[in-house]
Amino acid sequence: MSQQERTVDGPVPTGRTAPAHLDELAQALEQAEAVIVGAGAGLSAAAGLTYSGERFTRLFPDFIARYGLTDMYSAGFHPFPSPEVRWAYWSRHIWHNRYEPGPLPTYARLVRLLAGREHTVITTNVDHQFQLAGADRTRLFYTQGDYGLWQCSVPCHVATYDNEETVREMVLRQRDLQVPGELVPHCPVCGEPLAMNLRVDASFVQDEGWHEAAERHRAFLTAHQGERVLLLELGVGANTPAIIKYPFWAMTADNPHATYACLNLGQVGAPSAIADRSVLIDADIDAALSALEPMLATAGRP
Ligand SMILES: [Zn+2]
């Protein structure tokens, strides 16, 4: 295929967009030799892990009253007056978005759809919901970090630290929107503050686990090049299209046996070059996966 034909040139409103085309997705899943899943923020939102509205006001009424916070996205950047206050906020943010499963079983539905199928998952989500739903962790590639990990803020060394125990203590022992000073985490090597292991700037630490996951994902893509592949994109918005969306379009364009499926609420599209092999489903992801499950069961999978 020529370089020109491989060009992906932005979404066009063609293709099949109605939820009725779930049957095409079901068929593509059944026939796929390999499934490559790409998951973005819309998947977690569909699972009820919303960062604003009722859920935010229910979880953070005290912080809203004192600091005028408006939602969990912007709260992550709020200049809290001290580390003790900052960790009082963040520990609760981490706890409710990383250690508690989402209110809806969306991820569990997806894990069941993938069970028994050759697959890999790449996600920009940092909320660990795939693992909480029982996904095979050796098939997951978390590109942007994990709320459950800390790193040196400098960073003086390449390592990450599980934060579950400390975060639980912070949630339980915070008073008047502050954690006890002794719980504020510091780097065991240089003594500087620990920070979230999130790709927010160039200081993001890619530890051994990150590199192993990246390599497994890359090897999977190589091993299944040219096969009957389903690229299943779920809830990927326009914020960071270079991580999932554009590579998915390019892989579909490169492989005439590939099918691109885009499942999202209000944001679906595919370049014209792959429109005839694209299944675009503009629908609530949880509802769509729920409808898909029985369609697959009747198709006689093991
Ligand atoms: Zn350090």
Boltz pocket constraint, residues with backbone or C-beta under 6 A from the ligand:
constraints:
  - pocket:
      binder: B
      contacts: [[A, 152], [A, 153], [A, 154], [A, 155], [A, 156], [A, 157], [A, 187], [A, 188], [A, 189], [A, 190], [A, 191], [A, 192]]
      max_distance: 6.0
